[in-house]
C-alpha cells in the first residue's frame, strides 16, 4: 500500500444525460433519473481511485465556506480519505461543474472554478513530505509552490496536464518540467502524439510520458530507452460515459507503478481499469478493486 499525496481540484459535479449532440433547444425536459450530482474534481477522482485500489491517499485542496464544501468534506470523511490539508476559505465559493453526456458516452464539461485560479498558491511547509511515496500534483494554479517543495524533498511527482498541443504551453510549463510521470490527452494532437512525446522528453527529460488516446487506448514513451509502448483500449462492460476515464487511467498507472511494476505492465492494467470505469456514468464512479480487474 503506497502513501500518496494528491493535490488537486475538489468540486460538485452535476451530470445530465441527453439523447445526442448537438442539443436542440427546448424550454424544459423531464429526463427521469437522468440528472444527478456528486463529489468530483480531479483531486477527488484520483484519490478515490487510489483508495479503491488499496493505497492511502492524502488530499490537498482549496474549498469555499459553503454547502458544497461541507458535502465534499463529509464525503471524504465517509470514504476514509485523509483531508487534513484541505483549506476552507471564509466568504469564498467552492468550484462546481456541469456535464452533458450522450448515449454514446461523449461528454461536454462546463467547469466553473469560481476564483480558484486567482487564489494564492498553497504552501506545504506543514506537510511531512518524507512520509510519501509519490505526490500527484495536478495542473491547477494553487499547486505551483507545492511543485517546488515536493521537488526539494525528492518525492517523485506525477501530473496530468490534460489537453496539450505544444511543449511551449506557458500555463503547463511548471508542471511539465517538474514531472517524473507526465500524462496528457491527445485531443489536440491527434496524429502527432509520438512526435510531441519525444519533444517533451528532449525539453523536460520526464522519465515516463503517457498520452491518453481515448477510444484508441494509450501510448507510453520511455525516453531514456527511446521506446514506445501502445496499449489498445478495452471496454469489457460496455460504455456508459467516458467522463473521468483519463483520471482513472492516470490513477491506476500511479498505483501499479508505486507497487514496483514495470511501466509497460502499469499501462496495460491502467487501460483495463479505465475501460471498466467507463461502464458507469460519473467522474468518480465505476472504480474497481485491484482483484476485480481480471485478465
C-alpha positions as CSV (number, residue, x, y, z in Angstrom):
1,X,0.0,0.0,0.0
2,X,1.5,3.3,-1.1
3,X,1.1,6.6,0.8
4,X,0.3,9.2,-1.9
5,X,-0.3,12.9,-1.6
6,X,-3.0,14.1,-4.1
7,X,-3.2,17.9,-4.5
8,X,-6.0,19.0,-6.9
9,X,-9.5,20.2,-7.5
10,X,-12.5,19.2,-5.4
11,X,-15.9,20.2,-6.7
12,X,-19.5,19.2,-7.0
13,X,-20.4,17.7,-10.4
14,X,-23.9,17.6,-11.9
15,X,-24.3,15.1,-14.8
16,X,-27.2,15.4,-17.3
17,X,-28.0,12.6,-19.6
18,X,-29.0,13.7,-23.1
19,X,-30.0,11.8,-26.2
20,X,-27.4,13.2,-28.6
21,X,-25.2,16.2,-29.5
22,X,-25.9,18.8,-30.7
23,X,-28.6,19.6,-28.1
24,X,-31.8,21.0,-29.7
25,X,-33.5,23.9,-27.9
26,X,-36.4,23.0,-25.7
27,X,-37.8,25.1,-22.8
28,X,-38.0,22.1,-20.5
29,X,-37.4,18.3,-20.5
30,X,-38.1,15.7,-17.9
31,X,-35.2,13.1,-18.0
32,X,-36.3,11.0,-15.1
33,X,-33.3,9.7,-13.2
34,X,-31.2,11.4,-15.8
35,X,-29.8,14.2,-13.6
36,X,-27.5,13.5,-10.7
37,X,-24.8,15.3,-8.7
38,X,-21.9,14.0,-6.8
39,X,-18.5,15.0,-5.4
40,X,-15.9,15.0,-8.2
41,X,-12.9,17.0,-9.5
42,X,-9.5,15.6,-10.5
43,X,-8.2,15.6,-6.9
44,X,-11.2,13.6,-5.7
45,X,-11.3,11.3,-8.7
46,X,-7.7,10.4,-8.3
47,X,-7.8,10.0,-4.5
48,X,-10.9,7.8,-4.7
49,X,-9.5,5.6,-7.4
50,X,-6.3,5.1,-5.4
51,X,-8.2,4.4,-2.3
52,X,-10.3,1.8,-4.2
53,X,-7.1,0.2,-5.5
54,X,-5.8,-0.1,-1.9
55,X,-3.5,2.9,-1.5
56,X,-3.5,5.6,1.2
57,X,-4.2,8.9,-0.5
58,X,-4.0,12.2,1.4
59,X,-5.8,15.1,-0.2
60,X,-4.6,18.8,-0.5
61,X,-7.1,21.2,-2.0
62,X,-9.0,24.5,-1.6
63,X,-12.7,24.9,-0.8
64,X,-15.1,27.8,-0.1
65,X,-17.2,28.1,3.0
66,X,-20.5,26.8,1.7
67,X,-22.8,23.8,1.4
68,X,-20.9,22.2,-1.5
69,X,-17.7,22.3,0.7
70,X,-19.5,20.7,3.6
71,X,-20.8,17.9,1.3
72,X,-17.3,17.3,-0.1
73,X,-15.7,17.1,3.4
74,X,-18.4,14.8,4.6
75,X,-17.9,12.5,1.6
76,X,-14.1,12.4,2.1
77,X,-14.6,11.5,5.8
78,X,-17.1,8.8,5.0
79,X,-14.8,7.2,2.4
80,X,-11.8,7.3,4.8
81,X,-9.8,9.7,2.6
82,X,-7.4,11.9,4.7
83,X,-8.3,15.6,4.2
84,X,-6.3,17.3,6.9
85,X,-4.6,19.6,4.3
86,X,-7.8,20.8,2.7
87,X,-8.1,24.5,3.2
88,X,-11.6,26.2,3.7
89,X,-11.7,29.9,2.9
90,X,-14.4,32.0,4.6
91,X,-16.5,34.0,2.2
92,X,-15.4,32.1,-0.8
93,X,-17.3,29.6,-3.1
94,X,-16.5,26.0,-3.9
95,X,-15.9,25.0,-7.6
96,X,-18.8,23.3,-9.4
97,X,-19.1,21.6,-12.8
98,X,-22.0,20.5,-15.1
99,X,-21.6,17.7,-17.7
100,X,-23.8,16.8,-20.6
101,X,-23.3,13.2,-21.6
102,X,-25.0,11.3,-24.5
103,X,-25.9,7.7,-25.2
104,X,-22.6,7.1,-27.0
105,X,-20.5,8.2,-24.0
106,X,-19.5,11.6,-25.5
107,X,-19.5,14.5,-23.0
108,X,-19.4,18.2,-22.7
109,X,-18.0,19.6,-19.5
110,X,-18.6,23.1,-18.0
111,X,-16.2,23.6,-15.2
112,X,-16.8,26.7,-13.0
113,X,-13.6,27.2,-10.9
114,X,-15.1,30.3,-9.2
115,X,-12.0,32.4,-8.2
116,X,-9.7,29.4,-7.7
117,X,-7.2,30.4,-10.4
118,X,-6.7,33.7,-8.7
119,X,-6.1,32.3,-5.2
120,X,-2.5,32.4,-3.8
121,X,-0.5,29.2,-4.3
122,X,-0.6,26.7,-1.5
123,X,2.4,26.3,0.8
124,X,3.2,22.8,2.1
125,X,5.6,23.6,4.9
126,X,3.4,21.6,7.4
127,X,3.4,18.5,5.1
128,X,5.7,15.6,6.1
129,X,6.9,15.1,2.6
130,X,9.4,12.4,3.6
131,X,6.5,10.1,4.5
132,X,5.1,10.0,1.0
133,X,6.0,7.5,-1.7
134,X,4.7,9.8,-4.5
135,X,2.9,13.1,-5.0
136,X,0.2,13.8,-7.5
137,X,0.4,17.5,-8.2
138,X,-2.4,18.4,-10.7
139,X,-2.2,21.4,-13.0
140,X,-4.1,24.0,-11.1
141,X,-2.7,27.3,-10.1
142,X,-2.7,26.8,-6.4
143,X,-0.2,23.9,-6.8
144,X,2.7,25.9,-8.2
145,X,4.5,26.4,-4.9
146,X,3.9,22.8,-3.9
147,X,5.8,21.7,-7.0
148,X,9.0,23.3,-5.8
149,X,8.6,21.9,-2.3
150,X,8.0,18.4,-3.5
151,X,11.0,18.6,-5.8
152,X,13.2,19.9,-3.0
153,X,12.2,16.9,-0.8
154,X,12.9,14.5,-3.7
155,X,9.4,12.9,-3.7
156,X,8.5,11.6,-7.2
157,X,5.9,13.8,-9.0
158,X,3.1,12.6,-11.2
159,X,0.9,15.1,-13.1
160,X,-1.7,15.1,-15.9
161,X,-1.7,18.3,-17.9
162,X,-4.8,17.1,-19.9
163,X,-5.2,18.7,-23.3
164,X,-1.8,19.7,-24.6
165,X,-0.8,21.0,-28.0
166,X,2.7,22.3,-27.5
167,X,5.8,21.8,-25.3
168,X,5.8,25.6,-25.1
169,X,2.4,25.8,-23.3
170,X,3.1,28.6,-20.8
171,X,0.4,27.5,-18.4
172,X,1.7,24.0,-18.0
173,X,5.4,24.7,-18.2
174,X,6.0,24.4,-14.4
175,X,4.2,21.1,-14.3
176,X,5.8,19.6,-17.3
177,X,9.4,20.5,-16.2
178,X,8.9,19.0,-12.7
179,X,7.0,15.8,-13.5
180,X,8.6,12.4,-13.2
181,X,5.5,10.8,-14.6
182,X,3.7,13.1,-17.2
183,X,0.3,12.4,-18.6
184,X,-1.6,14.3,-21.3
185,X,-4.5,13.8,-23.7
186,X,-4.2,13.5,-27.5
187,X,-7.3,15.5,-28.2
188,X,-5.3,18.5,-29.6
189,X,-2.5,16.5,-31.2
190,X,-4.1,13.5,-33.0
191,X,-1.7,12.0,-35.5
192,X,1.4,13.6,-33.9
193,X,1.3,12.1,-30.4
194,X,4.7,10.4,-30.8
195,X,6.5,13.5,-32.1
196,X,5.1,15.6,-29.2
197,X,6.2,12.9,-26.6
198,X,9.7,12.9,-28.0
199,X,9.8,16.7,-28.0
200,X,8.6,16.7,-24.3
201,X,11.4,14.3,-23.3
202,X,14.0,16.3,-25.1
203,X,12.9,19.5,-23.4
204,X,11.8,18.4,-19.9
205,X,13.5,14.9,-19.6
206,X,10.4,13.2,-18.0
207,X,11.4,9.6,-17.5
208,X,7.8,8.4,-18.1
209,X,5.3,10.1,-20.5
210,X,1.9,8.7,-21.3
211,X,-0.6,10.0,-23.8
212,X,-4.2,9.1,-23.3
213,X,-5.8,8.4,-26.7
214,X,-9.4,8.0,-25.8
215,X,-11.1,5.2,-27.8
216,X,-7.7,4.2,-29.2
217,X,-6.2,3.4,-25.8
218,X,-2.9,4.9,-24.6
219,X,0.7,5.4,-25.6
220,X,3.7,5.2,-23.3
221,X,7.1,6.7,-24.1
222,X,10.2,5.8,-22.2
223,X,12.6,8.5,-23.3
224,X,15.7,7.1,-21.8
225,X,15.2,3.9,-23.8
226,X,13.7,5.8,-26.8
227,X,10.9,3.2,-26.7
228,X,7.2,3.5,-27.4
229,X,4.6,1.1,-26.0
230,X,1.0,1.1,-27.3
231,X,-2.0,-0.4,-25.4
232,X,-5.3,-0.6,-27.2
233,X,-8.5,0.4,-25.4
234,X,-10.9,-2.1,-23.9
235,X,-14.4,-1.8,-22.6
236,X,-15.3,-5.2,-21.1
237,X,-18.6,-3.9,-19.6
238,X,-19.6,-1.5,-22.3
239,X,-19.6,2.3,-22.3
240,X,-22.0,4.5,-20.3
241,X,-19.8,7.6,-20.3
242,X,-16.2,8.5,-20.9
243,X,-16.3,11.1,-18.1
244,X,-13.4,10.5,-15.8
245,X,-11.6,7.9,-18.0
246,X,-8.4,10.0,-18.1
247,X,-8.3,10.3,-14.3
248,X,-8.9,6.5,-14.0
249,X,-6.1,5.8,-16.4
250,X,-3.7,8.1,-14.6
251,X,-4.6,6.8,-11.1
252,X,-4.2,3.2,-12.0
253,X,-0.9,3.7,-13.6
254,X,0.4,5.5,-10.5
255,X,-0.9,2.7,-8.3
256,X,0.8,-0.1,-10.1
257,X,4.0,2.0,-10.6
258,X,4.1,2.7,-6.8
259,X,4.0,-1.1,-6.3
260,X,7.1,-1.5,-8.4
261,X,5.6,-2.8,-11.6
262,X,7.3,-2.1,-14.9
263,X,5.8,0.9,-16.8
264,X,4.6,-1.4,-19.6
265,X,2.6,-3.5,-17.2
266,X,1.3,-0.4,-15.4
267,X,0.0,0.8,-18.8
268,X,-1.8,-2.4,-19.6
269,X,-3.5,-2.6,-16.2
270,X,-4.4,1.1,-16.2
271,X,-6.1,0.9,-19.6
272,X,-8.2,-2.0,-18.3
273,X,-9.0,-0.1,-15.1
274,X,-10.2,2.9,-17.2
275,X,-12.1,0.6,-19.6
276,X,-14.1,-0.9,-16.7
277,X,-14.7,2.5,-15.1
278,X,-16.4,3.9,-18.2
279,X,-19.3,1.4,-17.8
280,X,-20.6,3.7,-15.1
281,X,-21.5,7.4,-15.6
282,X,-19.9,10.0,-13.3
283,X,-16.3,11.2,-13.0
284,X,-15.7,9.4,-9.7
285,X,-17.8,6.3,-10.2
286,X,-17.1,2.9,-11.6
287,X,-13.7,2.2,-10.0
288,X,-12.9,-1.4,-9.1
289,X,-10.5,-3.0,-6.7
290,X,-7.3,-4.5,-8.0
291,X,-8.5,-8.1,-7.7
292,X,-11.6,-7.2,-9.8
293,X,-9.5,-6.2,-12.9
294,X,-9.3,-9.8,-14.2
295,X,-7.3,-10.7,-17.2
